[in-house]
Amino acid sequence: MSEMVQDQRKAYRHTLALNTEVHCHGSSQQAMFRCRTENIGMGGTFLPASGMLLEKAIDVELVFHVFATPTAMEYRIQAQVVRISDVGAGLSFSLLDREHQRQFRRFLLEAKVAARH
């Protein structure tokens, strides 16, 4: 039986599966792996647990990929692992200035539109 954990998110998250590269920095091993987001928002994301190499409090770079037509999109963002559970990891994005927030919001909107096609 899994323990109920209070949701501590500061921003709404969208159910959106994005192909993601996770580049680990500052862990006991430098690593990169690929997965898909389970949900994502302006404040962070959740990555499912399949073979995950993450530790709590490490810094990572996430590279989100959207393979849409006519042009594929990519977005890079710094994050920190804030929660690890049996089902995956919660990550919080590093603070973004206004311009990067605007760019990331636009990327998420375009990714949601591309996911519908």
Secondary structure as the mmCIF struct_conf table of DSSP 4:
data_model
#
loop_
_struct_conf.conf_type_id
_struct_conf.id
_struct_conf.beg_label_comp_id
_struct_conf.beg_label_asym_id
_struct_conf.beg_label_seq_id
_struct_conf.end_label_comp_id
_struct_conf.end_label_asym_id
_struct_conf.end_label_seq_id
HELX_LH_PP_P HELX_LH_PP_P1 SER A 2 MET A 4
BEND BEND1 LYS A 10 ALA A 11
STRN STRN1 ARG A 13 THR A 15
STRN STRN2 ASN A 19 HIS A 25
BEND BEND2 GLY A 26 GLN A 29
STRN STRN3 ALA A 31 ARG A 36
BEND BEND3 GLU A 38 GLU A 38
STRN STRN4 ASN A 39 GLY A 41
BEND BEND4 MET A 42 GLY A 43
STRN STRN5 GLY A 44 PRO A 48
TURN_TY1_P TURN_TY1_P1 SER A 50 GLY A 51
TURN_TY1_P TURN_TY1_P2 LYS A 56 ALA A 57
STRN STRN6 ASP A 59 VAL A 66
BEND BEND5 THR A 69 PRO A 70
STRN STRN7 MET A 73 SER A 85
TURN_TY1_P TURN_TY1_P3 ASP A 86 VAL A 87
STRN STRN8 GLY A 88 PHE A 93
HELX_LH_PP_P HELX_LH_PP_P2 SER A 94 LEU A 95
HELX_RH_AL_P HELX_RH_AL_P1 ARG A 98 ALA A 115
TURN_TY1_P TURN_TY1_P4 ARG A 116 ARG A 116
#
